[in-house]
């Protein structure tokens, strides 16, 4: 019985309704009603885990998300995250989180993973880490390619938050499951996953309402927006990583 997760979902949906968010969810039927699966999600905003989880509601499933360890150390968020069975990830020692994810997958849970590892400042798909594919292969469960678009307009890096009633459209799509056979090539699986997610994302971008003015900040440079190019975003990511390592070693 989900004594915490269920009420949290209901509260979140109430908040989204108050904000006037307009959700378009495609592919909910691809979320299995039973059994394990790895939900692989692109990373645009601080709310991505919440929005991606909505795609599993119709199947009456809860997604256990992998999230950085620091969230679990927060005095309020930490107990909530643990109560909802989310998985803490220590980026300096990830073996334990991998083992816990495998355990949950084999127990029939859906585990949510961001293959890009960090948020995309360019709003383009970054190179994928292989962990999501490796977990699906080793646990014998499908990958669910899941893409979001519009979430970046609520709260993302280097941009103001929109907490009030905004009416922002949020697109969510879950693609057809991808299976990686036992002993299958992980890198090839990652390429298949990324290709599927890229096709979905481009469909969402093409269908999304036209952005103008200040909202061009949330559109990739490739589409005429003013977001950082992938190269500029990578340079900023590297700066953040360097700064973090300096703080860690000080």
N, C-alpha and C positions, 0 to 999 in steps of 0.2 A: 504494500500500500504506500502510495507516494504522499505522505503527510505534508511535505514541504514543497516539492516540485509542482504539484497540481495547483495549490493556491498561488504560487509565484507566477505560473503561466496565466492564471485568471487575472491577477493584478496587472501583469504586463499588458495583456490584451485590453484591459480597461484604460491604461495609460495611453496606449496607441490610439484607441478610439477617441479619447479626449484630445489628442494631438491632431486628429483628423487624418491620420495616415491612411493612404489608399493602397491596399495590398492586392497584388495580382499574383496568384500562386499557380504555377503550372507543374504538372508531373507528380502530384501528391500520390497518385496510384503506384508510383515506383518505390515508395517507402514500404517495406514489408511489414505486414501486421504481426508477424512473429519472426524470431530468429535474429541473429546478429547481422550487422552491416557497418561499413565505414562510410560515413557521410563526409565527403571531401568538399570543402567550401572555399570560395575565393574570399579575400580579406580586404575590405574597403573601409570599415568603420569599427567603432567601439561597441556597436550593437549587433554585429554580425551573428554572434552565437544565438542571440535572442530571436532574430528574424529567421535564421535557418531552422531553428527548432519549431517554428510555426508550420513548416512543411510536413512535420510528422504528426501534427495534431489529428488530422483526419484519420490516420491509421491507428490512433490512440497509443502512440509511442512517445517515449521521452528519450532525448538524446543526451548522452554523457560526453561533455566536451573536454578536450584536453586544453588546459589553460596554464599560463605561466605561474610559477610558484608564488610570486609576490602577492597575487590576488588572494591566495589562501591564507596569507599572513595578515590580511586586513581584519580588524576586530569585528566588523559587521559582515563583510562579504565572505570571509573565510568560513565561518560556521554554515552559512547558506550554501556555499559551493560544496562543502563536504556532505551536507545533508542531501543534496541533489545528486550525489555520487559522481561529481565531475572529477577530473583527473589532474592533479598538479604535475607540472613539468619543470624540472630543473634543467636548464639548458647546458649546465656544466656536467650533468650526470643523468642522462635520460634513460638509462636501462630500466630503472624501477617503474617509470611511467609506461614504458613500452610493455613490460610484463603485466602491469595492471590492465592496460588496454586489451591485451590478448585475453586475459582472464575474463573480462567483461564481454568481449565479443563471443568467446566460446560459451559463455553463460546465456547468450541470446540477446545481448544489449546492442543498441546502436551507439557507436562512438563517433563524435564529431571532431574533425581534424582540419586544420588550415595548412594545405601543402606548401603554401608560400612562406609559412613560418611567421612572417611579420606583415604588417599592414602595407598595402601598396599605395605609395604617395602619388603615383602616376595614374592610378585606377586601371592600369593594364595588368594582365596576369604576369607575375614575376616567375622566374625559374622555380620549378617544383622540387621540394625535398622528396625523398623516396619512402619516407616512413609510412604514409597512409597506404601505399600500394603493398609494402612489405607486410603490414599488419593484416590487410585483407587476405593476402596470399597465405600467410602462416596460420590464420584463423579459419581459412576456408569459407570466407563470407564475401558478399559482393561489395563493390565500391559504388557509391551513389554520387555521381557528379552533380554538385549543387552550386548554383550561381546566384548572386545577388546583384541588383543594380538599383541605385537611388539611395541606398543606405548611407553613402558618403555625404549626402546633403544634410544629415542630422548631426553627425559628430565624427570627424576624422582628424588626422594629424594636420597641424598648421592651419586650422580653419575654425571659425566660430561655431559654437554649439547652437542648435535650434531646439529648444526645449518646449516652446509654446505650441499653440495650434498652428500648424504649418500646411497641412493638407498635402504633404509630400508623397508622391507615388513611390512605392517600394515593389520592385519586381523580384520574385523568387521562382527559380526553376530547378526541379530535380529531374535529371536525365535518366535514360535507361540504365539499369545496373550493368556494371562492367565486372567480369570475373577474371581473375588471374589464377591460372591453375597451379597446383602444387608443383614446385620446382620451376615455375615460370620466371621469365626474365623481368626483374623489377624495373629496370630502366625503360624497357619497352612498355611495360604497364603504365609507368608514369607518363610516357609520351601519349599513350592512348587516352589516359585520363585528362591530360592537359588539352589535347585536341578537342575532346568532347566538351569540356568546360569553355574553351575559347569559342566554339560554335554557338553554344548557348548564350554566352555573354554578348556576342555580336548581335544575335537576334534581339536580345533585350535592349541593347543600346539603340538599335534601329527603330524599335517600337516605342521607345520612351518619349515623352513630351519634349519639345524643343527647349533647350536651355539658352538663356540670353543674359546680358548684363553681368552682374556680379556672380550669377550662378554658373558662368563659364568656368569658374574656379574648380567646379566639380566634374568637368568634362576633360577627357584625355586630349593632349595636344594633337594627336593623330586625327581627332574628330573636330578640330578647330577650337578646342578649349584652351584654357590657360593653366591647366594642371602641369606640374613638372613633367618633362619628358622622362622616359624610363632611365636614361643615362643620368639625368639630373637627380632623379629620385634615388638611384643607386649610390650616388656620391653622398647624398644626405644620410642614407642608411648607414653607409660606411663611417661617416662622421659620428653618428649616434653610437655605433658599435665600438668605435675607438674610445669615445668618451666613457661609455659604460665600463669597458675593460680598465681604463685608467682609474675609475672610481673603485672598481672591484679590487685592483692591485694596490691601492693607496693605503 
